[in-house]
Every structure is written in structure tokens, then in C-alpha cells.
Amino acid sequence: ITSLILTGGSWKVAMSMVGSDFASKSVTMFIGERLWNKSSAGRSASGAESPWRSVGKAVAWRLFAVANTLVVGLFFAGSLEVASKIASTDAVVKTSLMIVYERIWNRIKWGRIENVGGLGI
């Protein structure tokens, strides 16, 4: 919605941005999650994640995501001002959603193998 509003209602530009953003972030989030799983920082002995680990993951991810959105926005909208507005709005909303997502996902045991090799993954 932000992309559509800030690009002057251009569906073509907004959908191009959303599609490119989604594709690039899907790949990088998959890789990032694998890297986070190799770290025991913020994990209990049972492998559960602390709230601070969730915040750390959300902030690290959002730093990358803001840069990604800024580049995609600049490419498709052709305006640093528009790209900056989209990226900053995106950062606030999605950082909050990411923390909530991490806290919910931390309660789900599906696919988790506890404390493998002392890493708690």
C-alpha cells in the first residue's frame, strides 16, 4: 500500500517494487535464518530463544531490508525521496511485525531439534 501511495498511484511501479522486494528478501531471509541457527547467542540451554535474541534478529534483518527496499525503490520509482519514504515507513511497520512474528514462532516446536551439538537448534 505504501508503494502504491508514494508512487502516485502507479500500480505498475508499486507491483514491480513489491515483486522484486519479495523475491530478494525471501532468499536472503532463508540464508539469514540458517546463519542465525548457527549462533547460540541469546539461547537457553534447551534451545529456546530469548526476547532479546528476537529483537536482535529483527533489527539485523530490518537493517538489510531497509537497504534492499531503498535500492529497489530507487530503481523502480526513480526518486531517492520516494524510495526513502517507502523504506522508512517499511522499517517501522515491519520491524514491529518481525518481533511479534519471532515471539510467536519461538513457541512452535515444529521442525526444531533441541540442543544439537550444543547449539540449541
Legacy VTK file of the C-alpha trace (Angstrom):
# vtk DataFile Version 3.0
C-alpha trace
ASCII
DATASET POLYDATA
POINTS 121 float
0.000 0.000 0.000
2.849 2.382 0.875
4.493 1.810 -2.505
1.229 2.492 -4.301
0.501 5.673 -2.350
4.025 7.081 -2.541
4.448 6.378 -6.256
1.414 8.478 -7.086
-0.951 5.549 -7.518
1.109 3.743 -10.141
0.117 0.073 -9.922
2.872 -0.903 -12.355
5.652 0.668 -10.296
4.181 -0.487 -6.981
3.745 -4.108 -8.111
7.216 -4.179 -9.666
8.665 -2.984 -6.368
6.672 -5.439 -4.281
7.552 -8.407 -6.514
11.272 -7.629 -6.613
11.369 -6.869 -2.908
9.572 -10.109 -2.051
11.823 -12.275 -4.219
15.099 -10.826 -2.967
14.041 -10.820 0.678
12.730 -14.395 0.557
16.121 -15.682 -0.493
18.094 -13.541 1.932
15.799 -14.302 4.872
16.215 -18.034 4.241
20.005 -17.642 4.246
19.928 -15.324 7.257
17.844 -17.745 9.300
20.331 -20.530 8.569
23.164 -18.283 9.769
21.286 -17.315 12.953
20.711 -21.010 13.672
24.477 -21.493 13.886
24.724 -18.996 16.755
23.876 -19.840 20.343
23.743 -16.177 21.421
20.504 -15.488 23.274
19.515 -19.149 23.553
18.757 -21.045 26.738
20.232 -24.483 27.456
17.072 -26.030 25.951
17.496 -24.022 22.750
14.658 -21.547 23.334
15.262 -18.026 22.109
15.215 -15.065 24.490
13.177 -11.965 23.679
16.461 -10.071 23.174
17.571 -12.568 20.539
14.276 -11.958 18.722
14.860 -8.208 18.880
18.449 -8.651 17.645
17.323 -10.805 14.742
14.567 -8.345 13.855
16.895 -5.335 13.904
19.642 -7.089 11.905
17.103 -8.241 9.340
15.466 -4.826 9.101
18.820 -3.088 8.502
19.339 -5.302 5.491
15.702 -4.985 4.429
15.755 -1.172 4.564
18.811 -1.091 2.307
17.153 -3.581 -0.039
13.882 -1.628 -0.159
15.747 1.631 -0.720
17.625 0.195 -3.718
14.511 -1.433 -5.196
12.509 1.768 -4.628
15.169 3.913 -6.240
15.374 1.571 -9.223
11.632 1.429 -9.888
10.433 4.824 -8.655
13.470 6.707 -9.902
13.370 9.066 -6.932
15.532 8.960 -3.811
12.870 10.932 -1.943
10.114 8.424 -2.743
12.413 5.448 -2.110
13.433 6.905 1.281
9.838 7.432 2.354
8.894 3.897 1.356
11.948 2.378 3.088
11.472 4.332 6.323
7.753 3.552 6.587
8.521 -0.074 5.759
11.149 -0.198 8.525
8.890 0.966 11.330
5.923 -1.223 10.460
7.849 -4.358 9.566
10.317 -4.247 12.471
7.374 -4.327 14.856
5.757 -7.175 12.919
9.042 -9.114 12.820
9.425 -9.026 16.619
5.865 -10.276 17.084
6.438 -12.973 14.437
9.654 -14.154 16.140
7.968 -14.375 19.544
5.081 -16.417 18.127
7.334 -18.688 16.057
9.525 -19.308 19.119
6.545 -21.058 20.758
6.166 -23.529 17.890
8.188 -26.722 18.210
7.574 -27.919 14.625
10.822 -28.771 12.874
13.000 -27.865 15.843
15.663 -30.267 17.017
16.651 -29.204 20.512
20.273 -28.735 21.547
22.043 -30.425 18.632
25.799 -30.235 19.125
25.309 -27.744 21.946
23.888 -25.128 19.554
20.281 -25.500 20.644
18.903 -25.614 17.129
LINES 1 122
121 0 1 2 3 4 5 6 7 8 9 10 11 12 13 14 15 16 17 18 19 20 21 22 23 24 25 26 27 28 29 30 31 32 33 34 35 36 37 38 39 40 41 42 43 44 45 46 47 48 49 50 51 52 53 54 55 56 57 58 59 60 61 62 63 64 65 66 67 68 69 70 71 72 73 74 75 76 77 78 79 80 81 82 83 84 85 86 87 88 89 90 91 92 93 94 95 96 97 98 99 100 101 102 103 104 105 106 107 108 109 110 111 112 113 114 115 116 117 118 119 120
